[in-house]
Amino acid sequence: MTEYTSAQLPSTQATRPPGAAPRLTERLARTKSPWLSFAIRRVGSLAATFLALVVASFLIVQLIPGDPVYAIAGANADLADIERIRHQLGLDLPLGERFVSFVGHVLTGDLGTSFQYGQPVGTIIMSRLPFTATIATAGIITVLIIGVPLGIVMGILTRGSRRSWLDAAFGVITGFVDSVPGYITASFLVVMLALGVGVFPVLPPAYAPRLGAASFVLPVAALALGPICTISRVVRRETAVVLENDYMRTARGWRLPAAKQYIKWALPNLLTTTLTLSGLILTGMIGGAIIIESVFAIPGLGTGIIKAILDRDYPVIQGMVIVIGLIAAVINLLVDLILGLIDRRNLGGSHALS
């Protein structure tokens, strides 16, 4: 077998004529950021997700039983009125032509006009979005503020099979709370804390503006209780694993301050799992907010889409499906980009090993 020295090894430098400019691929390899390449790929997948949402939202309304024309015309409408309304709404066009028109309007930012209210769908969504955004944002902040520290503290207290009774009690309680559906938790909170004790208001935020933030406490609590238990259990397990690593044992052997051990060394190694799980949970919380809004009669996207389904208001259904799905996709994109900045192993491909 022929052996080569480092100077004899084949390379792109050797095959390029002296004085020639570097090839485009070589320049990109030296200048392109792995994270930027990863971000571009993820943004491309976001565009594909958006197109899939557009197609899915159009097909979903075709499966809803009933005819929206009859809901608009009323019981006493004659055949001429029904045909006139159907023509005005564009429902008399072939399915393919309606699909092309729908996609073209969405790509230009036009989500259509509500059948029931005659208002632009974008206006209706913007009037309801703040309620859903407030509950979802407050919910995920509550989950992170309570769930992550709770999991770390439990992992520290039960490290090395210490306090097995506490570990068992924590697992039973969090497992039970996490298994309760959100609408049951919401109903229980209303009965106990609103109707029973009277600590929090029963009226939803839209109809009790004078109560301010107090009217959001129960909806946020109902939305966040389950995810808090999920995150705290995962973080507790990850903390137990991290604390048994050699570098943590070395830190304890050097008798470093406890705050430095847990904040500087343990916490960064928990971020990847915590952020990944938080992104998935927040996406699920957006869906859970639909049920929570129904229990508390909050006029957000959740109650809006349910009412639109009952009214067979196709443009509102399609617009809200696109917006809710796009919000979930953007959240996942942001979490992936943050994870790529924290740990290059999340970038995938050869960059993860470099």
Buried (B, 14 or more C-beta within 10 A) or exposed (E): EEEEEEEEEEEEEEEEEEEEEEEEEEEEEEEEEBBEBBBEBBEEBBEEBBEEBBEEBBEBBEEBEEEBBBBBBEEEBEEEBBBBBBEEBEBEBEEEEBBEEBBEEBEEEBBBBBBBEEEBBBEBBEBBBEBBBBBBEBBBEBBBEBBBEBBBBBBBBBBEEEBEEEBEEBBEEBEEBBEEEBBEBBBEBBEEBBEEEEEBBBBBBBEEEEBEEEBBBBBBBBBBBBBBBBBBBBBBBBBBBBBEEEEBEEBEEEEBEEEEBBEEBBBEBBBBBBBBBBBBBBBBBBEBBBBBBBBBEBBBBBBBBBBBBEBBBBBBBBBBBBBBBBBBBEBBBBBBBBBBEEBBEBBEEEBBEE
